[in-house]
Amino acid sequence: MVDEALENLSLRSSESHRLLKKIDLDSFTLLEDRTRRRMLLLLRENELSAKEIAERLVMTPQNVYHHLKKLIDAELVVEVNERRSGHLIESYYTATADTFVYREDEIPENDTHRFIEVLNGLNELGARIEVSEENAMILSELFTRRAKLKRTPALNEDICSFCGSSGYFTKFGPMDPSLLNRVIQYSSLIAMSEEEFEESLSMTRELRERLLTMSKK
């Protein structure tokens, strides 16, 4: 049943003409704002000026420019051209993709500095973890192994492409990235074989044991 669903999913995603773009944590944070997601919905469908966006969303042009600058800096929106409007020249903008996806477990391999930040974050939560390069390298190795679990990368790509063309995911505008991540996570669980699921559980158990050994005495 799962294999049949995945086959249908892959077929539909191959027909997609939508653009999919992976984003980083900073961009993910920007898209938690509903106003910016509404702006992206408009700019996904049409090239618009700041004035036109303001009129459609009942906002002031100044407020629109404020959000546009953040979206442009994050490469979520781009200026496409300038057009004459009466005696004025106005810039027109468009979204750089239809669907934006942030994968929180995609930390670059051997990126020790990023995992040191993770350890510092755990300490901020009161976990009392020893922050060291050795512990950061251990986490890096575990996350790299987890990312290489069979089927996960291909499955995520199929699902993300499907989300970019599915009427459900696009009808109400760009989905909140945190919700889209949850969809991907649950779909990955459904698609795993029993062997892959047990391997995933084993890695999670190993990760927990490693973290416990890193705790300060």
C-alpha positions in Angstrom: 0.0 0.0 0.0 2.8 2.4 0.9 4.8 1.5 -2.2 1.7 2.1 -4.4 1.2 5.5 -2.7 4.9 6.4 -3.3 4.6 5.4 -6.9 1.6 7.7 -7.4 3.4 10.4 -5.5 6.5 10.1 -7.7 4.4 10.2 -10.9 2.6 13.3 -9.9 5.7 15.1 -8.7 7.4 14.4 -12.1 4.7 16.4 -13.7 5.3 19.4 -11.5 6.2 22.7 -13.1 6.6 24.4 -9.8 9.9 25.5 -8.4 11.2 24.0 -5.2 13.9 25.8 -3.2 15.7 24.7 0.0 16.2 27.4 2.5 18.4 28.0 5.5 17.4 28.6 9.1 17.3 32.4 8.7 14.9 32.2 5.8 12.9 29.7 7.7 12.5 32.1 10.5 11.4 34.9 8.1 8.6 32.7 6.7 7.1 32.1 10.1 5.6 35.6 9.6 2.1 35.3 8.1 2.3 38.6 6.3 5.5 37.5 4.4 3.9 34.3 3.4 0.9 36.2 2.1 3.2 38.4 0.1 4.9 35.3 -1.3 1.6 33.9 -2.4 0.9 37.0 -4.4 4.4 37.1 -5.9 4.3 33.5 -6.8 1.3 34.1 -9.1 2.2 37.6 -10.4 5.0 40.1 -10.8 3.9 43.0 -8.6 5.1 46.4 -7.5 5.3 47.4 -3.8 2.3 49.6 -4.4 0.2 46.8 -5.9 1.1 44.5 -3.0 0.1 47.2 -0.5 -3.3 47.6 -2.2 -4.1 43.9 -2.3 -3.0 43.2 1.3 -4.3 46.6 2.7 -0.9 47.6 4.0 1.1 50.8 3.8 3.8 50.9 1.1 6.4 51.6 3.8 5.4 48.3 5.6 5.6 46.4 2.3 9.1 47.7 1.6 10.1 46.7 5.1 9.1 43.1 4.4 10.3 43.1 0.8 13.8 44.0 1.9 14.0 41.1 4.3 12.6 38.7 1.6 15.1 40.0 -1.0 18.1 39.8 1.4 17.1 36.1 2.0 16.7 35.5 -1.7 13.1 34.5 -1.4 12.0 37.4 -3.6 13.9 39.1 -6.5 13.3 42.3 -8.5 12.6 41.3 -12.1 12.3 44.7 -13.8 11.3 48.3 -13.7 8.2 49.7 -15.4 6.8 53.1 -16.0 3.7 54.0 -14.1 2.6 57.5 -15.1 5.6 59.7 -14.4 7.2 57.2 -12.0 9.4 54.2 -12.5 8.4 51.3 -10.3 10.2 48.1 -9.5 8.4 44.8 -9.9 9.1 41.7 -7.9 8.5 37.9 -8.0 9.0 35.0 -5.7 12.1 32.9 -6.4 10.2 29.6 -5.9 6.7 28.3 -5.3 7.6 26.1 -2.3 10.3 26.7 0.2 11.6 23.8 2.3 13.8 23.9 5.4 15.3 20.6 6.6 16.5 21.1 10.2 18.6 18.0 10.2 20.6 19.0 7.1 23.7 20.2 8.8 26.8 20.0 6.5 29.1 17.1 7.1 32.1 17.8 9.3 30.7 21.2 10.2 32.0 21.1 13.7 31.3 24.7 14.5 27.5 24.2 13.8 27.4 21.3 16.2 29.2 23.3 18.9 26.4 25.8 18.5 24.0 22.9 19.1 25.8 21.9 22.3 25.7 25.5 23.5 22.0 25.6 22.8 21.5 22.5 24.9 23.3 24.1 27.8 21.0 27.2 27.4 18.1 24.8 28.0 19.8 23.5 31.2 21.1 20.2 29.8 24.6 20.7 31.2 26.4 19.2 28.2 30.2 19.5 27.9 31.0 21.7 24.9 34.0 20.4 23.1 35.2 19.8 19.6 35.3 16.0 20.3 31.6 16.0 21.3 30.7 18.2 18.3 32.5 15.7 16.0 30.6 12.8 17.5 27.2 14.5 16.8 28.3 15.4 13.3 29.1 11.7 12.6 25.8 10.5 14.0 23.8 13.0 12.0 25.7 12.2 8.9 24.9 8.5 9.3 21.2 9.3 10.0 20.9 11.4 6.9 22.1 8.5 4.8 19.3 6.2 5.8 18.0 4.3 2.8 15.1 6.0 0.9 15.0 9.2 3.0 16.7 11.6 0.6 14.8 10.4 -2.5 11.5 10.3 -0.6 11.9 13.8 0.7 12.6 15.0 -2.9 9.5 13.3 -4.2 7.3 14.8 -1.4 8.7 18.3 -1.7 8.2 18.3 -5.5 4.7 17.1 -5.0 4.0 19.8 -2.4 5.1 22.3 -5.0 2.3 21.3 -7.4 -0.4 19.9 -5.2 -3.5 22.0 -5.0 -3.8 21.5 -1.3 -0.3 22.8 -0.5 -0.6 25.8 -2.8 -4.3 26.8 -2.5 -3.9 28.8 0.7 -0.4 30.1 -0.1 3.0 28.9 0.9 2.7 26.5 3.8 4.3 27.4 7.1 7.7 25.7 6.7 7.4 24.1 10.2 4.2 22.4 9.0 5.7 21.3 5.7 8.6 19.8 7.6 6.2 17.8 9.7 4.5 16.5 6.6 7.9 15.4 5.3 8.8 13.8 8.6 5.6 11.8 8.9 5.7 10.7 5.2 9.2 9.5 5.7 8.1 7.3 8.7 5.3 5.8 6.6 7.6 4.9 3.7 10.2 3.2 5.9 10.4 -0.6 5.8 10.5 -2.3 9.2 14.3 -2.8 8.9 14.8 0.9 8.1 12.6 1.9 11.0 14.5 -0.3 13.4 17.8 1.2 12.1 16.4 4.7 12.7 15.3 3.8 16.2 18.8 2.3 16.9 20.4 5.5 15.8 18.1 7.6 17.9 18.9 5.4 20.9 22.7 5.7 20.2 22.3 9.5 19.9 20.6 9.7 23.3 23.2 7.5 25.0 26.0 9.6 23.5 24.3 12.8 24.7 23.9 11.4 28.2 27.7 10.6 28.3 28.4 14.2 27.4 26.6 15.5 30.4 28.7 17.3 33.0 29.2 15.4 36.2 
